[in-house]
Amino acid sequence: MIKVVNLNKEYKSGVKALSDINLHIKKGEFVYIVGESGAGKSTLVKILLKEEVPTSGEIYLNNINITNVSNRRIPYIRRNLGVVFQDFRLLHNKTVYENIAFAMEILGSDPKEIRRRVPIVLNRVDLGRKASSFPDQLSGGEQQRVSIARSIVNNPPILLADEPTGNLDPDNSLQIMKILNDINTRGTTVIMATHAKEIVDSLRRRVIQLKNGVIIRDQKRGGYDE
């Protein structure tokens, strides 16, 4: 599914964000990427999203080398990736329904399919009654659930979640994790960057731990700092 080989990222400032990263994530896995702030978690996610370019190394998606693809091909690669961000990144001038529909519209989906699909994913995140609300009328937890619905509406095989509970209280964080676990149970590969120790310890999955840009642990069903 995803293979990273000898990946390095050094910024022009001289900061080395990632050093010799090697990992293989299989279809259907749920993987935590953990580490303190500055460990390299977000840099790795951005490289997988093709938002950052590695200094050296290779990235494979479904056995296809995507390391140095042209900008023209990046939108096609991203069709395989749903993304959930810490800050939600919703369009505040659009309703909940319109935010999710927009993710399908930019891929040229048929309007009939959009009308069928959007209510389904809204119900999966328990927000069917909020379809006509605007983001500013929602709580933080509800906004993150909209973000998740938007990320899965096109049925991507991989979901990348970058600190998805970072701005949420414990109760909302737990609800978000239940949704992500359900998405994974249905077959989607989930990769979640987080520093939330209590979440990693309570819902144990594979843990890849970074420190100063280096993988120091890759453990099946591990805790945060075992």
C-alpha positions as CSV (number, residue, x, y, z in Angstrom):
1,M,0.0,0.0,0.0
2,I,2.6,2.6,1.2
3,K,6.3,2.0,1.1
4,V,8.9,4.6,2.2
5,V,12.6,3.9,1.4
6,N,15.6,5.8,2.8
7,L,13.6,9.0,3.1
8,N,15.3,12.2,4.1
9,K,14.1,15.8,4.5
10,E,16.4,18.7,5.1
11,Y,15.2,22.3,4.9
12,K,17.2,25.2,3.5
13,S,17.7,26.4,7.0
14,G,19.8,23.3,7.7
15,V,17.1,21.6,9.9
16,K,17.0,17.9,9.2
17,A,13.3,17.0,9.8
18,L,13.6,13.3,8.7
19,S,16.6,11.0,8.6
20,D,16.7,7.6,6.7
21,I,13.0,6.8,7.2
22,N,12.0,3.2,6.1
23,L,8.5,1.9,6.6
24,H,5.9,-0.3,4.9
25,I,2.2,0.2,5.7
26,K,-0.1,-2.6,4.4
27,K,-3.6,-2.4,3.2
28,G,-6.2,-2.2,6.1
29,E,-3.7,-1.3,8.8
30,F,-4.3,1.3,11.5
31,V,-1.0,3.1,12.2
32,Y,-0.1,5.7,14.8
33,I,2.8,8.0,14.0
34,V,3.8,9.4,17.4
35,G,6.5,11.7,18.9
36,E,6.8,15.0,20.6
37,S,6.5,18.3,18.8
38,G,9.3,18.7,16.2
39,A,9.8,14.9,16.0
40,G,8.9,14.9,12.2
41,K,5.3,13.6,12.3
42,S,3.7,16.4,10.3
43,T,6.7,16.6,7.8
44,L,6.2,12.9,7.1
45,V,2.4,13.4,6.6
46,K,3.1,16.3,4.2
47,I,5.5,14.3,2.2
48,L,3.0,11.5,1.8
49,L,0.4,14.1,0.7
50,K,2.9,15.5,-1.8
51,E,2.8,18.9,0.0
52,E,6.5,18.6,0.7
53,V,9.3,17.2,-1.5
54,P,11.9,14.9,0.2
55,T,15.5,15.7,-0.1
56,S,16.2,12.1,-1.0
57,G,14.6,8.7,-0.8
58,E,11.6,7.1,-2.4
59,I,7.8,6.8,-1.8
60,Y,5.7,4.1,-3.3
61,L,1.9,4.0,-3.4
62,N,0.4,0.7,-4.6
63,N,3.9,-0.2,-6.0
64,I,4.1,3.0,-8.0
65,N,6.9,5.4,-7.4
66,I,5.4,8.8,-6.6
67,T,8.5,10.5,-5.3
68,N,9.1,12.8,-8.3
69,V,5.8,13.0,-10.1
70,S,4.9,16.2,-11.9
71,N,2.5,18.7,-10.4
72,R,0.0,17.7,-13.0
73,R,-0.2,14.2,-11.6
74,I,-0.4,15.1,-7.9
75,P,-4.3,15.6,-7.9
76,Y,-4.6,12.0,-9.3
77,I,-2.4,10.6,-6.5
78,R,-4.4,12.5,-3.9
79,R,-7.6,10.7,-5.0
80,N,-6.2,7.7,-3.1
81,L,-5.9,9.8,0.1
82,G,-8.5,11.2,2.4
83,V,-7.1,13.8,4.8
84,V,-8.2,15.1,8.2
85,F,-6.4,18.1,9.7
86,Q,-6.2,19.4,13.3
87,D,-7.7,22.7,12.3
88,F,-10.6,21.2,10.3
89,R,-10.1,23.4,7.2
90,L,-13.8,23.7,6.3
91,L,-15.2,26.3,3.9
92,H,-17.1,28.6,6.3
93,N,-19.3,30.1,3.5
94,K,-20.7,26.7,2.7
95,T,-23.1,24.5,4.7
96,V,-22.1,21.1,6.1
97,Y,-23.7,19.4,3.1
98,E,-22.0,21.7,0.6
99,N,-18.6,21.2,2.3
100,I,-18.8,17.5,1.7
101,A,-20.4,17.7,-1.7
102,F,-17.6,20.0,-2.8
103,A,-15.1,17.2,-2.3
104,M,-17.0,15.2,-4.9
105,E,-17.7,18.1,-7.2
106,I,-14.0,18.8,-7.7
107,L,-13.6,15.2,-8.9
108,G,-16.4,15.7,-11.4
109,S,-18.9,13.3,-9.7
110,D,-22.4,13.0,-11.1
111,P,-24.9,15.2,-9.2
112,K,-27.2,12.3,-8.6
113,E,-24.3,10.3,-7.0
114,I,-23.5,13.4,-4.8
115,R,-27.1,13.6,-3.6
116,R,-27.0,9.9,-2.8
117,R,-23.5,9.7,-1.2
118,V,-23.4,12.9,1.0
119,P,-26.3,11.9,3.4
120,I,-24.7,8.4,3.8
121,V,-21.4,9.8,5.1
122,L,-23.2,12.4,7.2
123,N,-25.1,9.7,9.0
124,R,-21.9,7.7,9.5
125,V,-20.5,10.6,11.5
126,D,-23.9,11.2,13.2
127,L,-24.5,14.6,11.6
128,G,-27.4,14.0,9.4
129,R,-29.4,16.6,11.2
130,K,-26.7,19.2,10.7
131,A,-26.6,19.2,6.9
132,S,-27.9,22.7,6.5
133,S,-25.8,24.2,9.3
134,F,-22.7,26.3,8.7
135,P,-19.3,25.4,10.3
136,D,-19.5,28.4,12.7
137,Q,-22.7,27.0,14.1
138,L,-21.0,23.8,15.1
139,S,-18.9,22.7,18.0
140,G,-15.2,21.7,17.5
141,G,-16.1,18.1,17.7
142,E,-18.9,18.5,15.1
143,Q,-16.6,20.4,12.8
144,Q,-14.0,17.6,12.9
145,R,-16.7,15.0,12.1
146,V,-17.6,17.1,9.1
147,S,-14.0,17.1,8.1
148,I,-13.9,13.3,8.4
149,A,-17.1,12.9,6.4
150,R,-15.5,15.1,3.7
151,S,-12.3,13.0,3.7
152,I,-14.2,9.7,3.1
153,V,-17.0,10.7,0.8
154,N,-14.9,9.7,-2.3
155,N,-14.1,6.3,-0.7
156,P,-10.3,6.7,-0.6
157,P,-8.3,3.6,0.3
158,I,-6.1,5.6,2.6
159,L,-7.0,8.1,5.3
160,L,-4.3,10.4,6.7
161,A,-5.2,12.1,10.0
162,D,-2.8,14.8,11.2
163,E,-3.4,15.4,14.9
164,P,-7.2,15.0,14.4
165,T,-8.0,15.3,18.2
166,G,-5.4,18.1,18.9
167,N,-8.1,20.8,19.3
168,L,-10.7,18.7,21.1
169,D,-11.7,17.8,24.6
170,P,-11.5,14.1,25.8
171,D,-15.1,13.3,25.1
172,N,-15.0,14.6,21.6
173,S,-11.6,13.0,21.0
174,L,-13.1,9.6,22.0
175,Q,-15.9,10.1,19.6
176,I,-13.5,10.9,16.8
177,M,-11.5,7.8,17.5
178,K,-14.5,5.6,17.4
179,I,-15.3,7.0,14.0
180,L,-11.8,6.5,12.7
181,N,-11.8,2.9,14.1
182,D,-15.1,2.2,12.3
183,I,-13.6,3.6,9.1
184,N,-10.6,1.3,9.5
185,T,-12.9,-1.7,10.3
186,R,-14.6,-1.2,6.9
187,G,-11.3,-1.6,5.2
188,T,-9.7,1.8,4.9
189,T,-6.0,2.1,5.8
190,V,-5.7,4.8,8.6
191,I,-2.5,6.6,9.3
192,M,-2.8,9.0,12.3
193,A,-0.1,11.4,13.5
194,T,-0.7,12.2,17.1
195,H,1.0,13.1,20.4
196,A,-2.2,12.1,22.4
197,K,-0.8,9.5,24.8
198,E,-4.1,8.5,26.3
199,I,-5.6,7.7,22.9
200,V,-2.7,5.6,21.7
201,D,-2.7,3.7,25.0
202,S,-6.5,3.1,25.0
203,L,-6.9,2.1,21.3
204,R,-3.8,0.0,20.7
205,R,-2.7,-0.3,17.1
206,R,0.7,-0.3,15.4
207,V,2.9,2.5,16.7
208,I,5.7,4.2,14.7
209,Q,7.6,6.5,17.0
210,L,9.8,9.4,15.7
211,K,12.4,11.3,17.7
212,N,14.4,14.0,16.1
213,G,13.4,12.8,12.6
214,V,14.4,9.2,13.2
215,I,12.2,6.1,13.7
216,I,13.1,4.8,17.1
217,R,10.3,2.2,17.4
218,D,7.9,0.3,15.2
219,Q,5.7,-1.8,17.3
220,K,2.6,-3.9,16.7
221,R,-0.2,-2.9,19.1
222,G,2.1,-0.7,21.2
223,G,1.4,2.1,23.7
224,Y,2.6,5.7,23.3
225,D,6.0,5.4,25.1
226,E,6.6,1.8,25.7
